[in-house]
Amino acid sequence: MNKIKCKRRTFTDDFKHQMVSLYQHGKSRSEIVAEYDLTPSALDRWITQASQSGSFKTKDNRSPQEQELIALRIWYKTNSF
């Protein structure tokens, strides 16, 4: 069975802010997902990112442990013997 690959869509930060705002102002998650043809996981991620850091960039939403691990990996690569 062949799977058809769909092109991955990208969304601007303004669009993401609008979707989060709709949710925060009472529009249901299911209504937003259906009306704008979004995946529930994408909307959930945007809501979480907006509440945690206000940013939709991955690097702005890393935990302190993730940041430390990345720093250690960089240090190890630059100081490998």
C-alpha positions as CSV (number, residue, x, y, z in Angstrom):
1,M,0.0,0.0,0.0
2,N,1.4,3.4,-1.0
3,K,1.2,6.3,1.4
4,I,0.7,9.7,-0.1
5,K,2.9,12.3,1.5
6,C,1.3,15.7,2.1
7,K,3.4,18.8,2.0
8,R,4.1,20.1,5.5
9,R,2.4,23.4,6.1
10,T,4.0,26.2,7.9
11,F,2.3,29.0,9.9
12,T,3.4,32.4,10.8
13,D,3.8,33.5,14.4
14,D,0.9,36.0,13.8
15,F,-1.4,33.2,12.7
16,K,-0.4,31.1,15.7
17,H,-1.1,34.1,18.0
18,Q,-4.5,34.5,16.4
19,M,-5.4,30.8,17.0
20,V,-4.2,31.0,20.7
21,S,-6.2,34.2,21.1
22,L,-9.3,32.6,19.8
23,Y,-8.9,29.7,22.2
24,Q,-8.2,32.1,25.1
25,H,-11.3,34.1,24.3
26,G,-13.6,31.1,24.5
27,K,-13.7,29.4,21.1
28,S,-13.4,25.7,21.6
29,R,-10.4,23.7,20.6
30,S,-12.4,21.5,18.3
31,E,-14.0,24.5,16.5
32,I,-10.6,26.0,15.9
33,V,-9.1,22.7,14.6
34,A,-12.1,22.1,12.3
35,E,-12.5,25.7,11.0
36,Y,-8.8,26.2,10.2
37,D,-7.9,22.6,9.3
38,L,-5.3,22.2,12.0
39,T,-4.1,19.2,13.9
40,P,-5.1,19.1,17.5
41,S,-1.5,18.6,18.5
42,A,-0.3,21.7,16.7
43,L,-2.9,23.9,18.4
44,D,-2.1,22.3,21.8
45,R,1.6,23.0,21.2
46,W,1.0,26.6,20.3
47,I,-1.2,27.2,23.4
48,T,1.5,25.7,25.6
49,Q,4.3,27.7,24.0
50,A,2.3,30.9,24.3
51,S,1.6,30.3,28.0
52,Q,5.1,29.2,28.9
53,S,7.3,31.7,27.0
54,G,5.2,33.7,24.7
55,S,7.4,32.5,21.8
56,F,6.8,29.8,19.2
57,K,10.5,29.1,18.7
58,T,11.7,25.7,19.9
59,K,14.8,27.1,21.5
60,D,12.7,29.5,23.6
61,N,10.7,26.7,25.0
62,R,13.4,24.2,26.1
63,S,13.5,23.1,29.7
64,P,16.6,23.9,31.7
65,Q,17.6,20.3,31.5
66,E,17.4,20.3,27.7
67,Q,19.5,23.5,27.5
68,E,22.1,21.9,29.8
69,L,22.2,18.8,27.7
70,I,22.7,20.8,24.5
71,A,25.5,22.8,26.1
72,L,27.2,19.7,27.2
73,R,27.0,18.1,23.8
74,I,28.5,21.2,22.2
75,W,31.2,21.3,24.8
76,Y,32.0,17.6,24.2
77,K,32.2,18.1,20.4
78,T,34.5,21.0,20.7
79,N,36.7,19.4,23.4
80,S,36.9,15.8,22.2
81,F,40.3,14.3,22.6
